[in-house]
Amino acid sequence: MKGNIHPDLKTVNVTCACGKVINTYSTSGSDYAVEICSACHPFFTGKQRLVDSAGRIERFNKKYAKHGKKAEKKAEAAKPEQKPETPAESTEKAADATES
């Protein structure tokens, strides 16, 4: 086996946004900052934090609002127009429904 082919491991500190510091090893030798760790992740804690999903939904609706209006207009235009019923037709339908 060849010797001296593996890089040197150095001790580094990984700091989470929640404040937890984890000591580990890395070849880079510099400290890391992460946004989430096992101490604050909902999968490990069982607690769920609210995410700003309302802002995302509003942004989506704002972005595609004009596309939705176009689609509604196209759907209305594609519908065949129905003739209004005459009073005689409506009474015939009502009579048929009561006989059944």
N, CA and C of each residue as an Amber inpcrd file, in Angstrom:
protein
   300
   0.8380000  -1.1830000   0.0000000   0.0000000   0.0000000   0.0000000
   0.8780000   1.2380000   0.0000000   0.3990000   2.2590000  -0.6760000
   1.1500000   3.5130000  -0.7290000   0.9820000   4.2620000   0.5820000
   2.0110000   4.8750000   1.0070000   1.9530000   5.6760000   2.2110000
   1.7840000   7.1490000   1.8680000   1.2460000   7.9090000   2.8120000
   1.0650000   9.3640000   2.6940000   0.1700000   9.7800000   1.5220000
  -0.8630000   9.0080000   1.2370000  -1.7780000   9.4040000   0.1680000
  -3.0520000  10.0390000   0.7130000  -3.3250000   9.8630000   2.0000000
  -4.5340000  10.4250000   2.5990000  -4.2470000  11.8180000   3.1530000
  -5.2040000  12.7430000   2.9950000  -4.9930000  14.0930000   3.5410000
  -5.0520000  14.0760000   5.0660000  -4.4530000  15.0770000   5.6710000
  -4.4470000  15.1890000   7.1280000  -5.8120000  15.6680000   7.6160000
  -6.2920000  15.0630000   8.7030000  -7.5450000  15.4850000   9.3130000
  -7.2470000  16.4830000  10.4170000  -8.0360000  17.5450000  10.4180000
  -7.8730000  18.5910000  11.4340000  -9.1760000  18.7160000  12.2180000
  -9.0820000  19.1000000  13.4780000 -10.2660000  19.2950000  14.3070000
 -10.9330000  20.6160000  13.9280000 -12.2610000  20.5610000  13.6970000
 -13.0230000  21.7680000  13.3600000 -14.2720000  21.8290000  14.2270000
 -14.8350000  23.0100000  14.3400000 -16.0790000  23.2280000  15.0660000
 -17.1870000  23.5380000  14.0630000 -18.2890000  22.8270000  14.1710000
 -19.4620000  23.0890000  13.3370000 -20.4730000  23.7750000  14.2370000
 -20.8450000  25.0100000  13.8930000 -21.7590000  25.7940000  14.7090000
 -23.1060000  25.8960000  14.0020000 -24.1660000  25.5210000  14.7130000
 -25.5150000  25.5830000  14.1600000 -26.1320000  26.9450000  14.4800000
 -27.1780000  27.3010000  13.7350000 -27.8810000  28.5520000  13.9790000
 -28.5770000  28.5540000  15.3370000 -28.8970000  27.3610000  15.8590000
 -29.5400000  27.2790000  17.1700000 -28.5420000  27.4770000  18.3130000
 -27.2450000  27.4460000  18.0010000 -26.2250000  27.6790000  19.0100000
 -25.4270000  26.4520000  19.3970000 -25.8370000  25.2960000  18.9490000
 -25.1170000  24.0740000  19.2890000 -23.7960000  24.0190000  18.5270000
 -22.7110000  23.6260000  19.2150000 -21.3920000  23.4980000  18.6070000
 -21.0050000  22.0190000  18.6200000 -20.6190000  21.5180000  17.4560000
 -20.2380000  20.1160000  17.3110000 -18.7810000  20.0720000  16.8990000
 -17.9730000  19.3110000  17.6340000 -16.5620000  19.1410000  17.2920000
 -16.4150000  17.9070000  16.4200000 -15.7280000  18.0620000  15.3030000
 -15.5450000  16.9460000  14.3740000 -14.2150000  17.1180000  13.6410000
 -13.9860000  16.3030000  12.6450000 -12.7450000  16.3580000  11.8770000
 -13.0420000  16.7110000  10.4220000 -12.1230000  17.4280000   9.8010000
 -12.2730000  17.7990000   8.4040000 -10.8960000  17.9560000   7.7780000
 -10.8320000  17.7800000   6.4720000  -9.5650000  17.9810000   5.7670000
  -9.3380000  19.4460000   5.4470000 -10.4150000  20.2660000   5.4810000
 -10.2430000  21.6850000   5.1530000  -9.5980000  22.4550000   6.3020000
  -9.9160000  22.0790000   7.5130000  -9.3010000  22.7180000   8.6650000
  -9.9730000  24.0000000   9.1060000 -11.0300000  24.4490000   8.4220000
 -11.7130000  25.6760000   8.8280000 -13.0340000  25.3340000   9.5030000
 -13.5160000  26.2390000  10.3380000 -14.7720000  26.0240000  11.0390000
 -15.9500000  26.2150000  10.0840000 -17.0670000  25.5460000  10.3820000
 -18.2710000  25.6030000   9.5490000 -19.4150000  26.2100000  10.3300000
 -20.3420000  26.8360000   9.6090000 -21.5910000  27.3250000  10.1830000
 -22.7290000  26.7040000   9.3690000 -23.6690000  26.0560000  10.0580000
 -24.7990000  25.4150000   9.3870000 -26.0920000  26.0240000   9.9050000
 -27.1510000  25.8720000   9.1270000 -28.4390000  26.4400000   9.4990000
 -29.2590000  25.5150000  10.3930000 -29.0510000  24.2200000  10.2640000
 -29.8730000  23.2730000  11.0050000 -29.0280000  22.0540000  11.3930000
 -29.3120000  21.5060000  12.5600000 -28.5650000  20.3290000  13.0320000
 -29.5510000  19.3450000  13.6470000 -29.0440000  18.2550000  14.1900000
 -29.9180000  17.2410000  14.7720000 -30.6030000  17.7370000  16.0470000
 -30.0950000  18.7780000  16.6670000 -30.7120000  19.3010000  17.8850000
 -31.9330000  20.1640000  17.5920000 -32.0080000  20.7280000  16.3770000
 -33.1290000  21.6140000  16.0630000 -33.9470000  21.1710000  14.8500000
 -33.5650000  20.0860000  14.1820000 -34.3130000  19.6220000  13.0150000
 -35.6070000  18.9470000  13.4590000 -36.7520000  19.2600000  12.8250000
 -38.0350000  18.6820000  13.2490000 -38.0800000  17.1630000  13.1860000
 -37.3390000  16.5420000  12.2950000 -37.3400000  15.0880000  12.2050000
 -36.8120000  14.4640000  13.4850000 -35.7800000  15.0570000  14.0620000
 -35.1640000  14.5050000  15.2670000 -35.8490000  14.9720000  16.5400000
 -36.3990000  16.1880000  16.5450000 -36.9980000  16.7360000  17.7590000
 -38.4670000  16.3810000  17.9020000 -39.1550000  16.1270000  16.7890000
 -40.5820000  15.8510000  16.8440000 -41.4210000  17.1090000  16.8710000
 -40.7920000  18.2600000  16.8840000 -41.4940000  19.5460000  16.8740000
 -41.3900000  20.1270000  15.4740000 -42.4440000  20.8030000  15.0780000
 -42.4170000  21.3920000  13.7470000 -42.4630000  22.9080000  13.8770000
 -41.5400000  23.5600000  13.1980000 -41.5340000  25.0110000  13.1620000
 -42.3620000  25.4690000  11.9760000 -42.9980000  26.6060000  12.1320000
 -43.7780000  27.1420000  11.0280000 -42.8400000  27.7690000  10.0060000
 -43.0440000  27.3980000   8.7650000 -42.2510000  27.9390000   7.6730000
 -43.0900000  28.9980000   6.9910000 -42.4660000  29.9890000   6.4270000
 -43.1770000  31.0730000   5.7680000 -43.7750000  30.5960000   4.4520000
 -44.6970000  29.6330000   4.5510000 -45.3240000  29.1330000   3.3290000
 -46.3730000  30.0980000   2.8180000 -46.9480000  30.8920000   3.7170000
 -47.9590000  31.8520000   3.2820000 -47.3420000  32.8680000   2.3300000
 -46.1480000  33.2980000   2.6010000 -45.4790000  34.2410000   1.7080000
 -45.2050000  33.6290000   0.3520000 -44.8760000  32.3530000   0.3330000
 -44.6040000  31.6770000  -0.9330000 -45.8820000  31.5350000  -1.7500000
 -46.9670000  31.2090000  -1.0890000 -48.2410000  31.0490000  -1.7850000
 -48.7000000  32.3790000  -2.3540000 -48.5770000  33.4360000  -1.5600000
 -48.9560000  34.7680000  -2.0450000 -48.1100000  35.1660000  -3.2370000
 -46.8210000  34.8730000  -3.1750000 -45.9310000  35.2030000  -4.2780000
 -46.3240000  34.4450000  -5.5470000 -46.6780000  33.1530000  -5.3860000
 -47.1050000  32.3370000  -6.5180000 -48.3890000  32.8890000  -7.1230000
 -49.3690000  33.1880000  -6.2670000 -50.6390000  33.7090000  -6.7620000
 -50.4590000  35.0500000  -7.4600000 -49.6000000  35.8930000  -6.9170000
 -49.3450000  37.1900000  -7.5280000 -48.6800000  37.0150000  -8.8930000
 -47.7460000  36.0760000  -8.9780000 -47.0020000  35.8650000 -10.2200000
 -47.8880000  35.2980000 -11.3140000 -48.7570000  34.3620000 -10.9730000
 -49.5610000  33.6730000 -11.9710000 -51.0220000  34.1210000 -11.9930000
 -51.3450000  35.2340000 -11.3640000 -52.7290000  35.7020000 -11.3300000
 -53.2330000  36.0190000 -12.7240000 -52.4160000  36.6700000 -13.5260000
 -52.8720000  37.0350000 -14.8620000 -53.0480000  35.8010000 -15.7430000
 -52.2600000  34.7430000 -15.5150000 -52.4090000  33.5140000 -16.2930000
 -53.7140000  32.8150000 -15.9310000 -54.0890000  32.8570000 -14.6690000
 -55.3220000  32.2280000 -14.2300000 -56.5360000  32.9200000 -14.8120000
 -56.4990000  34.2460000 -14.9120000 -57.6220000  34.9830000 -15.4880000
 -57.7730000  34.6550000 -16.9660000 -56.6570000  34.4990000 -17.6650000
 -56.7120000  34.1350000 -19.0780000 -57.3280000  32.7560000 -19.2470000
 -56.9530000  31.8220000 -18.3760000 -57.4820000  30.4600000 -18.4610000
 -58.9830000  30.4480000 -18.1800000 -59.4310000  31.2600000 -17.2160000
 -60.8560000  31.3250000 -16.9110000 -61.6300000  31.8800000 -18.1030000
 -61.0820000  32.9130000 -18.7530000 -61.7440000  33.5010000 -19.9150000
 -61.8170000  32.4940000 -21.0550000 -60.7540000  31.7320000 -21.2750000
 -60.7480000  30.7220000 -22.3260000 -61.7800000  29.6370000 -22.0260000
 -61.8910000  29.2360000 -20.7660000 -62.8480000  28.1950000 -20.3910000
 -64.2730000  28.6900000 -20.5880000 -64.5300000  29.9520000 -20.2430000
 -65.8610000  30.5070000 -20.4350000 -66.1890000  30.6170000 -21.9180000
 -65.2130000  30.9930000 -22.7220000 -65.4330000  31.1290000 -24.1560000
 -65.6690000  29.7690000 -24.8050000 -65.0880000  28.7310000 -24.2790000
 -65.2220000  27.4020000 -24.8540000 -66.5620000  26.7560000 -24.5140000
 -67.2050000  27.1970000 -23.4410000 -68.4970000  26.6300000 -23.0530000
 -69.5590000  27.0370000 -24.0740000 -70.3870000  26.0810000 -24.4860000
 -71.4830000  26.4580000 -25.3820000 -72.5400000  27.2320000 -24.6000000
 -73.1140000  28.2240000 -25.2460000 -74.1170000  29.0260000 -24.5750000
 -75.4170000  28.2380000 -24.5040000 -76.0450000  28.2780000 -23.3530000
 -77.3010000  27.5710000 -23.1640000 -78.4540000  28.5550000 -23.3340000
 -79.4780000  28.0940000 -24.0120000 -80.6560000  28.9230000 -24.2010000
 -81.4730000  28.8890000 -22.9190000 -82.0370000  30.0110000 -22.5430000
 -82.8940000  29.9940000 -21.3500000 -84.1620000  29.1900000 -21.6320000
 -84.6280000  28.5050000 -20.6010000 -85.8120000  27.6760000 -20.7520000
 -87.0660000  28.5360000 -20.7900000 -88.0070000  28.0790000 -21.5600000
 -89.3050000  28.7460000 -21.5730000 -90.1050000  28.2240000 -20.3920000
 -91.0780000  28.9380000 -19.9410000 -91.8840000  28.4530000 -18.8030000
 -92.5450000  27.1070000 -19.0840000 -92.8960000  26.8580000 -20.3280000
 -93.5370000  25.5800000 -20.6540000 -92.5440000  24.4270000 -20.4880000
 -91.2830000  24.6280000 -20.9000000 -90.2770000  23.5780000 -20.7690000
 -89.9840000  23.2700000 -19.3060000 -89.9220000  24.3160000 -18.4850000
 -89.6140000  24.0930000 -17.0720000 -90.7390000  23.3430000 -16.3740000
 -91.9880000  23.6050000 -16.7410000 -93.1000000  22.8780000 -16.1200000
 -93.1210000  21.4280000 -16.5750000 -92.7220000  21.1660000 -17.8380000
 -92.6570000  19.7890000 -18.3240000 -91.5950000  18.9930000 -17.5640000
 -90.4530000  19.6060000 -17.3380000 -89.3780000  18.9350000 -16.5850000
 -89.8200000  18.6550000 -15.1640000 -90.5070000  19.6160000 -14.5560000
 -90.9740000  19.4400000 -13.1760000 -91.9910000  18.3090000 -13.1130000
 -92.8560000  18.2290000 -14.0940000 -93.8810000  17.1640000 -14.1220000
 -93.2170000  15.7990000 -14.3090000 -92.2190000  15.7330000 -15.1710000
 -91.4960000  14.4690000 -15.3860000 -90.7800000  14.0230000 -14.1130000
 -90.2080000  14.9710000 -13.3610000 -89.4790000  14.6450000 -12.1380000
 -90.4150000  14.1190000 -11.0610000 -91.6350000  14.6410000 -11.0020000
 -92.5670000  14.1970000  -9.9640000 -93.1610000  12.8370000 -10.3040000
 -93.2690000  12.5000000 -11.5940000 -93.8000000  11.2190000 -11.9980000
 -92.8330000  10.0770000 -11.6920000 -91.5330000  10.3310000 -11.7000000
 -90.5300000   9.2880000 -11.5130000 -90.4580000   8.7810000 -10.1320000
